[in-house]
Amino acid sequence: MVAAYFAARPVYRQLDMMRLQSDAVMRGMLLDRERDLRQALEALDKNVGEPLAGLGHAVYWEEGDEIDEERAFYHDQALSTARTWLGTKYRWRDSAEVETARAGLEKGLDALIDTLDDVHRPAHTEKEGEDYAMTDEEWTAFLKRGEDAKGEVLGKLSNARQLLSAVSSGIGAELNAVGRQLTAIDRSLARMKQ
C-alpha cells in the first residue's frame, strides 16, 4: 500500500502541474478578453455615445425639444460617421446577444439619421432641379415631412440611446462573467500554491 502511494505521488504531482499550466493559460486568455471588452466599451462610448450625447444636448438644451435645419445637418453628419464606424470599424468579437443588440443599434441609428436628413433636406433643396421637378403637392408634402420630422427627432434619439445602452449592458455582462472566471482561477491557483 505504501509502495503504491509513493508510486502514485509523481502522477498526482504531474496532474497538479498540468492543471496549474492550464489555469495559467486560461487566465492569460481571460485577461486578453477583459482588455478587449473594456476597449470595446470605451470605443463605443467615444464613437457612438458622444455623437448621441451631442444631439441630446442640442435638442434638450439649445433648441427646446426641436432642432433647426443647420444643427440637424451637423448631427446627421456626426451620426453618419458613428454609424459607419459601427458597421465597418467596430472590430471586437461579441456574444450573440451583443451582436443582436448591435444590429438593433445600427437600425436605430439609421432611423435617426433618416429623420435628421428629413429635417435638413428642405433647407437646401429646391422645388425644381437640374434632373428633377416636384409638383406643388409633392413640394408641399416634402416641406411638411421636414416639419413633422422635427418632432420625431426626440423619440428616435431616445430609442437610439436605449439601444446603445443595451449594447453596453451586454458587453458589461460579458465583462462581469470574465471577472468571475478570473476570480475562480485565481482562487484555484492560490490553493495549488499552498
N, C-alpha and C positions, 0 to 999 in steps of 0.2 A: 504494500500500500504506500509506504514511504517512498519507495523507488518510483512508483507511478506519479506521485506528487512532484518529485524532483524532475522527472522526465517531462511533465506537462507544463512546468513553470516557464520554460523558454517559449513555449507555444502561446501561453497566455500573455506573456510579455510582448511577443511579436504582434499579437492581436491588438493589444493596447496601443502599441506604436502605430499600427495601421489606422486605428480609429483616430488617434491624435493627428496623423498626417491628413486624413480625410476631413476632419473638422477644421484643420488649418486652411486647407484648400477651399472648403466651403465658406469659411469666414472671409477669405480674400474675395471670393466671388460676390458675397453679400455686401461687402464694403464697396465694391465697384458699383453694384446695383443701387445702393443707397446714394452714392455720389451722383449717379445718373439721374435718379429721381429728383434729387434736390436741384440739379441743374435744369431739369425739365420744368419744375415749378417756377424757378427763377426766370427762365426764358419765356415761359407762358405769361407770367405777370408783366414782364417788360414789353413783350411784343404784342400782346393782345389786351392785357389788363389796363395798361397805361392809355392806349387809344380809347378804350371804352370809358375810362375814368375822365379823360379829356372831354369826350362828348357829353358825359353826365354833368360835368361842371358847366359846360356851355349851356345845356338845356335847363338845368335846375337853377343855376345862379345868375347866368348872364342874360338869358333870353326869356325867362319866365314861362317855362313849360312849352314853348315853341321855339323853333330855330329859324333864322333867316337863311336866304339862299347862299350868301357868301360863306357863312360858317358851315352850312350843310355840305358845300363843295369841299371845304378844308377837311372836315371829318370824314367825308366819303373817301377822299384820297388816303387819309391816315388808316382808316379801317380796311380799305382795299389792300394796302401794304400788309396789314396784320393778317388778313385772310390769305394772301399769297404766301406769307411766311408759314402760316399754319398748315397750308396744303402742300408746300414744297420743301420747306427748310426745317420743319419740326422733325428731328432725327432720332428721337428716343423711342425705344420699344415699350409698348404698354400692354396691359392686360386687355382682354376682350371688352370688359366693362368700360375702361377708359377710352378705348378705340371707338366704342359706340357713342360715348359722351362727346368725344372729339368730333365725330361726324355730325352730331347734333349741333355742336357749336359752329361748325362750318356752315351748316344750313341757316342757323340763326344769324350769323354774320352776313350771309348772302342776303337774307331778307332785310336786314337793317341797312345794308349798303344800297339795295334797290330802292328802299324808301327814301334815303338821303338823296339818291340820284333823282327821284321824282320831285323832291323839294327844290333842288337847284337847277334842274334842266330848263324850266320855263324862263329863268333869268338870262340864259344865253342861247335860246332857240328862237328862231323867227318863224312866222306862220308859213312863209314860203322860202325855200332854199334853192340851191342850185339843182339838186336832183330830187326834190320832193315838194309837195304842196299840200297843206291841210285845208279841209273845208272849214267853214265857220263853226259847224257843230264839232268837228274834231279838235279845232283850236280851243273852243270853249271847254270841252271835256279834258283836254290836255292841261289847261290852266287850273281847272277845278281839281284835277288829280294832284297837282302841285300843292294846292292849298290844303286838300284833305290829308296829304302825306305829312304835312307839318304836325298834325295832331296824332299821327301814328308813330312818330319817332320815339316818344317816351315809352310806349308799350314794347316796341321792338328792342329798344335799349335794355329795358328791364329783363326781357326774355334772354337776350344775349348774355347779360350779366349772370343770370341764373344758370345758363348753360356752361359758362366759364367756371362758375362755382362747382358745378357737377364734375367737370374735368379735374379741377384742382382737388376736390374731395376724393375722387377716385385715386389720384396719384398719392394723396396724403394717406389713404387707407393702405396702399401698397407700401408706402414708406414705414408705416406703423408695423405692418406684417414683417418687413425686413428687420426692423428693430427688435421685434420679439424673437425672431430666429437668431439674430446675433446674440441676444441675451442668453438664449438657451445654449448656444455653442460655447459662449464664454463660461457659463456655469459648468458645462461638461469638461472644458479644458482645465478649469480650476480644480475640479475633482480628480482629474487624471494626474495632476502635478502633486497631489497630496500623497 
